[in-house]
């Protein structure tokens, strides 16, 4: 059991709260805490917009943002796709995913049993390609390192193995999303659970790991929720603390 780093905020209201989705807003069964919609509504009403920074695809992030009433931009596919749909901005793509898909198809010829079709959400992916978590991550990295795709990056989360272009991460996506809004990332709080959240943690001014986060994510975070505060429970606790701070 890891020791929590408390409190969850640095004592200042953030200019924006940036949330991961899978494993942060959701539990291991992809369920969302029933108290999250109301918590987000209260935070938005208090003048703190909420953005989503996820490894998931744009349709999923858009639907969740829309139904939760969030006003911040969407950073999808680990920064490869940025869309500020509330403000009518065009979709920004850091890559088109072609090389990542081709590399995974090649990997299937090198690693017995590897399913290059990957996870179902690849049908909507625009900038990367994702393989199942049960694939041999070590073998994937080893084969790619000796191939023409040796510049590609491999990031494992609790939900997929992401193969993407170098420099494509949540930190880069957040910088692109915040620039036209005039918001300094140093004034933002990011909350997450997986290794793909580490670039976000390095970009924002304050970072929070949920109680069920990977050990390396907890080690990198500014604050760590108690172990029992998993997924949405930790986010609600964070929001309550933000709302208790002076404006």
C-alpha positions in Angstrom: 0.0 0.0 0.0 1.4 3.4 -1.0 1.3 6.4 1.2 -1.0 9.2 -0.1 0.4 12.6 -0.8 -2.1 15.1 0.6 -3.7 17.5 0.2 -4.9 16.9 -3.4 -4.4 20.6 -4.5 -1.7 23.2 -4.1 -4.1 25.6 -2.4 -5.0 27.5 -5.6 -8.0 27.1 -7.9 -6.8 25.9 -11.3 -7.5 27.6 -14.6 -8.6 24.2 -15.9 -8.9 20.6 -14.6 -7.6 18.1 -17.2 -8.8 14.5 -16.6 -7.8 11.2 -18.1 -10.8 8.9 -18.8 -10.1 5.2 -18.6 -9.0 4.2 -15.0 -9.4 7.8 -13.8 -13.1 8.7 -14.5 -14.0 5.0 -14.9 -13.5 1.8 -12.9 -12.1 -1.4 -14.2 -15.5 -2.2 -15.8 -15.6 1.1 -17.7 -18.3 2.4 -15.3 -18.5 6.0 -14.2 -19.2 7.0 -10.6 -22.8 8.3 -10.4 -21.6 11.4 -8.5 -19.3 12.6 -11.3 -21.8 14.4 -13.5 -23.0 16.6 -10.6 -19.5 17.2 -9.4 -18.4 18.4 -12.8 -21.5 20.6 -13.2 -20.6 22.3 -9.9 -17.0 22.8 -10.9 -17.9 24.2 -14.3 -20.5 26.5 -12.7 -17.8 27.8 -10.4 -15.7 28.9 -13.4 -13.3 26.0 -13.7 -13.5 24.3 -17.1 -12.8 20.6 -17.5 -10.8 19.1 -20.4 -10.4 15.5 -21.2 -6.9 14.1 -22.0 -7.2 10.4 -23.0 -5.7 7.5 -24.9 -9.2 6.8 -26.1 -10.7 7.9 -29.5 -12.4 11.2 -30.3 -16.0 9.8 -30.6 -15.8 8.4 -27.0 -14.2 11.6 -25.6 -16.7 13.8 -27.4 -19.8 11.8 -26.2 -18.5 11.9 -22.7 -17.7 15.6 -22.7 -21.0 16.4 -24.2 -23.1 14.4 -21.8 -21.1 15.6 -18.8 -21.5 19.2 -19.9 -17.7 19.9 -20.0 -16.4 23.0 -21.8 -12.7 22.3 -22.1 -11.0 20.9 -25.2 -10.5 17.2 -26.0 -7.0 15.7 -26.2 -7.4 12.2 -27.6 -5.2 9.3 -28.6 -2.5 10.4 -26.2 -2.2 13.8 -27.8 -2.4 12.7 -31.4 -5.8 14.3 -31.9 -6.9 17.7 -30.4 -10.4 19.1 -30.8 -11.9 22.1 -29.1 -15.4 21.3 -30.4 -17.2 23.7 -28.1 -15.5 26.6 -29.9 -15.9 25.2 -33.4 -12.2 24.6 -33.9 -10.9 22.3 -36.6 -9.6 18.9 -35.5 -5.8 18.9 -35.2 -3.8 15.7 -35.9 -0.2 15.2 -34.8 0.0 12.1 -37.0 -2.3 10.0 -39.2 -1.6 6.6 -37.7 -0.5 4.9 -41.0 3.1 4.0 -39.8 1.8 2.8 -36.5 -0.7 0.5 -38.2 1.9 -0.8 -40.7 4.4 -1.5 -37.9 1.8 -3.6 -36.1 1.0 -5.5 -39.2 4.7 -6.2 -39.6 5.0 -7.2 -35.9 2.4 -10.0 -36.6 4.9 -11.6 -39.0 7.5 -11.5 -36.3 5.7 -12.4 -33.1 3.6 -15.6 -33.2 0.0 -15.1 -32.3 0.1 -11.3 -32.2 -3.3 -9.8 -33.4 -2.4 -6.8 -35.5 -6.0 -5.8 -35.8 -5.7 -4.8 -32.2 -8.5 -3.4 -30.0 -12.0 -2.6 -31.3 -11.6 1.2 -31.0 -8.9 1.1 -33.8 -11.9 1.5 -36.1 -12.0 5.1 -35.1 -8.3 5.8 -34.4 -6.9 8.7 -36.4 -3.3 9.1 -35.2 -2.0 5.8 -33.6 -2.7 2.0 -33.4 -3.4 0.0 -30.3 -2.8 -3.7 -29.5 -4.3 -5.8 -26.8 -2.7 -5.5 -23.3 -2.1 -9.3 -23.2 0.4 -9.0 -26.2 4.1 -9.4 -25.3 5.1 -5.8 -24.7 8.8 -6.6 -24.3 8.9 -8.5 -27.6 7.1 -5.7 -29.3 9.6 -3.1 -28.1 12.5 -5.4 -29.0 11.3 -6.1 -32.6 10.5 -2.5 -33.3 13.9 -1.4 -32.1 15.5 -3.4 -34.8 13.1 -2.4 -37.6 12.5 0.5 -39.9 9.9 1.7 -37.3 12.5 2.0 -34.5 11.5 5.6 -33.9 7.9 4.7 -32.9 7.0 4.7 -29.2 5.3 2.0 -27.3 3.2 2.9 -24.2 1.3 0.4 -22.2 -1.7 1.4 -20.2 -4.2 -0.7 -18.2 -6.4 -0.9 -21.4 -4.1 -1.2 -24.4 -0.6 -1.1 -25.8 -0.3 2.2 -27.8 2.0 2.4 -30.8 2.6 6.0 -31.9 4.9 8.5 -33.5 7.7 10.0 -31.4 6.8 13.2 -29.5 3.1 12.3 -29.6 1.9 12.4 -26.0 -0.6 14.1 -23.8 1.8 16.8 -22.9 2.2 17.9 -26.5 -1.6 17.7 -27.0 -2.3 19.8 -23.9 0.1 22.5 -25.1 -1.6 22.7 -28.5 -5.0 22.8 -26.9 -4.3 25.5 -24.4 -2.3 27.9 -26.6 -5.3 29.5 -28.4 -7.1 29.8 -25.0 -4.3 31.8 -23.4 -4.2 29.3 -20.5 -0.8 28.6 -18.9 -0.5 24.8 -18.3 1.3 25.7 -15.1 -2.1 27.0 -13.8 -3.8 23.6 -14.6 -4.3 20.4 -12.6 -4.0 17.1 -14.4 -5.4 13.8 -12.9 -4.6 10.3 -14.2 -3.6 6.8 -13.4 -1.4 5.3 -16.2 2.1 5.7 -17.7 0.6 7.6 -20.6 -0.4 10.3 -18.1 3.2 11.0 -17.2 3.8 13.6 -20.0 0.6 15.4 -18.8 2.0 15.4 -15.3 5.2 16.9 -16.6 3.3 19.6 -18.4 0.7 20.9 -15.9 1.6 22.8 -12.7 0.0 20.3 -10.4 -0.7 16.6 -10.9 -2.9 14.1 -9.0 -2.7 10.3 -9.2 -5.9 8.3 -8.3 -5.6 5.6 -5.6 -5.4 2.8 -8.2 -2.7 4.4 -10.3 0.5 2.6 -11.5 3.3 3.0 -8.9 5.5 5.1 -11.3 2.5 7.4 -11.8 2.1 7.9 -8.1 5.8 8.5 -7.7 5.6 11.3 -10.3 2.5 13.0 -9.0 2.3 16.1 -7.0 -0.5 14.5 -4.9 -1.7 11.0 -4.5 -5.2 10.0 -3.5 -5.8 7.4 -0.8 -5.7 3.8 -2.1 -9.4 3.4 -1.6 -10.1 6.5 -3.8 -10.1 4.7 -7.1 -11.3 6.2 -10.4 -14.2 8.7 -10.0 -14.0 8.6 -6.2 -10.6 10.4 -6.3 -11.8 12.9 -8.9 -14.8 13.8 -6.8 -12.6 14.2 -3.8 -10.3 16.5 -5.9 -13.2 18.6 -7.1 -14.6 19.0 -3.6 -11.2 20.2 -2.5 -11.0 22.7 -5.4 -14.4 24.1 -4.7 -13.4 24.6 -1.0 -10.6 26.9 -2.1 -11.1 30.7 -2.3 -11.8 32.1 -5.7 
